[in-house]
């Protein structure tokens, strides 16, 4: 699909250069954007994807296409009397057929057009999956959870209640938040801009990570920070809890002040596996 996306993006870039008024009158604008949505929703276009060496690469073309949809869209009333809302008409709520095997449980959840949701995904209410997101097979999105714009979730991820996976639409070259296969994200966790959670890692309840976080590894006795030109990476299989460390400075020390510090307390073992094993029946 690389060639198809390349050809499509040439059309989108041409149309994006038009003024809003001229764009609304362009005969091919809507059809071009529908083709782009089809690539996103089929998973053939992704905002970021892993290379053979495990490094994640951003596809800025996809983000440009998403932004084009906002420029093209008109504000309209959508929904119904029970649940009305106003948004750009280019990004209505997605619907799913039973053959797609995506469960959207009643109670207020919504998936925006332009998000890829694979077979076996379950979305508990209320939850929200934004445009450009990629949610792979067997993932559970629990109540009050958010999958932000262009975020990438791997296979069999468990996103617990009130967990927040941040979105990154701008700048277009920025790496979105990535959670790899078989990760367990605890309740009230927040994973935001410039963070990769590697495969099988576990974030205990309340862990908050951003690119500027300092992650303390008690097992390897090291501090993990993001390099100048890269994201913060949680190591594969790491078990991270919400900890604290003393705030710097005499004034802070006198008052016993602490600042948040995510801490790796162990790496996955048999005992951890028993606690984190997902139920296949929920994904059947």
C-alpha positions in Angstrom: 0.0 0.0 0.0 3.0 2.3 0.1 2.6 3.3 -3.6 -1.1 3.9 -3.1 -0.5 6.1 -0.1 2.3 8.0 -2.0 -0.1 8.7 -4.9 -2.9 9.7 -2.6 -0.7 12.0 -0.5 0.3 13.9 -3.7 -3.4 14.7 -4.2 -3.9 15.6 -0.5 -0.9 17.9 -0.5 -2.2 19.6 -3.6 -5.6 20.1 -2.1 -4.2 21.2 1.3 -2.4 24.1 -0.4 -5.8 25.5 -1.3 -7.7 28.1 0.8 -10.5 26.8 2.9 -13.0 28.4 0.5 -11.4 26.9 -2.5 -11.0 23.5 -0.8 -14.8 23.3 -0.1 -15.5 23.8 -3.8 -12.9 21.3 -5.0 -14.8 18.5 -6.7 -12.4 15.7 -5.8 -11.6 16.7 -2.2 -14.2 14.5 -0.4 -13.5 11.5 -2.5 -9.8 11.9 -2.0 -10.2 12.1 1.8 -12.5 9.0 1.8 -9.8 7.0 0.2 -7.4 8.2 2.9 -9.8 7.2 5.6 -10.2 3.7 4.0 -6.4 3.2 4.2 -6.4 4.3 7.9 -9.3 2.1 8.9 -7.9 -0.9 7.1 -4.5 -0.5 8.8 -2.7 0.0 5.6 -1.7 3.5 6.6 -0.2 4.1 10.0 1.2 7.2 11.7 4.1 5.1 12.9 5.2 1.5 12.4 8.1 -0.7 13.6 11.1 -1.4 11.3 12.8 -4.7 11.1 15.3 -3.7 13.8 12.5 -2.8 16.3 12.8 1.0 15.9 9.6 2.9 15.3 9.4 5.2 12.3 7.0 8.1 11.9 5.1 8.5 8.7 4.5 12.2 8.6 2.3 11.8 5.5 -0.4 10.1 7.6 -0.5 13.0 10.0 -0.7 15.5 7.2 -3.6 13.5 5.9 -5.4 13.6 9.2 -4.8 17.4 9.5 -6.2 17.7 5.9 -9.4 16.2 7.2 -9.8 19.0 9.8 -9.3 21.7 7.2 -11.7 20.0 4.8 -14.5 19.4 7.3 -17.4 21.6 8.2 -18.9 21.9 11.7 -22.2 20.1 11.8 -24.6 18.7 14.3 -24.3 15.0 14.6 -25.6 12.2 16.9 -29.2 12.2 18.0 -31.5 13.9 20.6 -30.2 11.6 23.3 -26.5 12.2 22.6 -26.1 15.3 20.3 -22.6 16.7 19.5 -21.0 19.1 17.1 -17.8 18.2 15.2 -16.2 18.3 11.8 -18.3 16.2 9.4 -15.1 14.5 8.1 -14.7 12.7 11.4 -18.0 11.2 12.5 -18.2 8.2 14.8 -17.2 4.8 13.3 -19.7 1.9 13.3 -18.8 -1.8 13.2 -20.4 -4.9 11.8 -20.5 -8.1 13.8 -18.3 -9.7 11.1 -15.5 -7.3 12.2 -15.5 -8.9 15.7 -15.1 -5.5 17.5 -17.2 -5.2 20.7 -18.3 -1.7 21.5 -20.2 -2.3 24.8 -23.2 0.0 25.3 -22.7 3.0 27.5 -21.2 6.0 25.7 -18.0 4.8 24.0 -17.0 6.1 20.6 -14.4 5.5 18.0 -13.8 8.3 15.5 -13.5 7.7 11.8 -9.9 7.2 10.7 -9.0 4.9 13.6 -7.9 1.3 13.0 -9.5 -1.3 15.3 -8.6 -4.9 14.8 -10.6 -8.1 15.3 -11.0 -9.2 18.9 -10.8 -5.7 20.4 -13.2 -4.9 23.2 -14.2 -1.3 24.2 -15.9 -0.8 27.5 -18.0 2.3 28.3 -17.3 5.0 28.3 -14.1 5.1 26.3 -12.8 7.1 23.3 -10.5 6.2 20.4 -9.3 9.1 18.4 -8.5 9.6 14.7 -5.3 8.0 13.5 -5.1 5.6 16.4 -4.1 2.0 15.7 -5.5 -0.7 18.1 -4.3 -4.2 17.3 -5.9 -7.6 17.9 -7.2 -8.7 21.2 -6.7 -5.4 23.0 -9.0 -4.4 25.9 -9.9 -0.8 26.3 -11.6 -0.4 29.7 -14.0 2.2 31.1 -13.0 5.9 31.0 -9.8 5.0 29.0 -8.5 7.2 26.1 -6.5 6.2 23.0 -5.3 9.5 21.6 -4.8 10.6 18.1 -2.2 8.5 16.2 -1.4 6.4 19.3 -0.3 2.9 18.5 -1.4 0.0 20.6 -0.1 -3.5 19.9 -1.8 -6.9 20.2 -3.4 -8.1 23.5 -2.8 -4.8 25.3 -4.9 -4.3 28.5 -5.7 -0.7 28.9 -7.2 -0.5 32.4 -9.9 1.9 33.7 -9.2 5.6 33.3 -5.8 5.0 31.6 -4.8 7.7 29.2 -2.7 7.1 26.1 -1.9 10.5 24.8 -2.2 11.7 21.2 0.3 13.4 19.1 -0.8 15.1 15.9 1.6 18.0 15.8 4.4 18.5 14.9 3.8 16.0 12.1 7.3 14.5 12.5 6.8 13.8 16.3 6.6 10.1 17.4 3.2 9.2 18.8 2.8 7.3 22.0 3.4 3.6 21.4 2.4 0.6 23.5 3.7 -2.7 22.2 2.3 -6.2 22.3 1.2 -7.8 25.5 1.6 -4.8 27.7 -0.6 -4.2 30.8 -1.4 -0.5 31.5 -2.9 -0.1 35.0 -5.7 2.1 36.1 -5.3 5.8 36.1 -1.9 5.5 34.2 -0.9 8.3 31.8 1.5 7.7 28.9 2.1 10.8 27.0 4.2 12.5 24.2 7.4 10.8 23.2 7.1 7.5 25.1 7.4 3.9 23.9 6.3 1.1 26.2 8.1 -2.0 25.0 6.5 -5.4 24.7 5.2 -7.2 27.8 5.9 -4.3 30.1 3.5 -3.6 33.0 2.7 -0.2 34.4 1.1 -0.4 37.8 -1.8 1.8 38.7 -1.1 5.5 38.7 2.2 5.5 36.7 2.6 8.7 34.6 5.2 8.8 31.9 6.3 11.5 29.4 9.4 12.0 27.4 10.9 14.1 30.1 10.3 11.5 32.9 13.3 9.9 34.6 12.7 6.2 35.0 14.6 4.5 37.8 15.6 0.8 37.3 16.2 -0.8 40.7 17.1 -4.1 39.0 19.8 -2.8 36.8 20.6 0.1 39.1 20.4 2.7 36.3 18.4 5.8 35.3 16.6 5.7 32.0 16.0 9.0 30.2 15.0 10.0 26.7 18.0 10.7 24.4 18.2 14.1 22.8 16.7 12.9 19.6 14.5 10.1 20.7 11.7 8.9 23.0 11.7 7.6 26.5 11.6 3.8 26.3 10.2 1.5 29.0 12.2 -1.7 28.6 10.5 -4.9 27.5 9.0 -6.9 30.4 9.7 -4.2 32.9 7.3 -3.8 35.9 6.9 -0.1 36.7 5.3 1.3 39.8 4.6 4.9 40.9 7.4 6.0 43.3 8.9 9.2 44.5 12.3 10.8 45.1 13.4 13.8 47.1 13.0 17.2 45.5 16.3 19.0 45.0 17.4 22.0 47.0 17.8 22.8 50.7 14.4 24.5 50.9 12.7 21.3 49.5 14.8 19.1 51.8 13.8 21.1 54.9 10.2 20.4 54.1 10.6 16.8 53.1 9.2 17.4 49.6 9.1 14.6 47.1 8.6 14.5 43.3 7.0 11.6 41.3 9.5 9.0 40.1 8.4 5.9 38.1 10.4 2.9 39.3 11.1 -0.5 37.7 10.9 -2.9 40.6 11.3 -6.2 38.7 11.0 -7.8 35.3 8.2 -10.2 34.4 8.5 -13.6 35.9 6.2 -16.6 36.4 4.5 -14.9 39.4 3.9 -11.8 37.3 2.6 -13.8 34.4 0.0 -15.4 36.6 -1.4 -12.0 37.6 -1.3 -10.5 34.2 -2.6 -13.3 32.1 -5.5 -12.2 29.9 -8.7 -14.1 29.5 -9.1 -15.6 26.1 -12.9 -15.9 26.5 -13.2 -12.1 26.5 -11.5 -11.9 23.1 -13.3 -14.8 21.4 
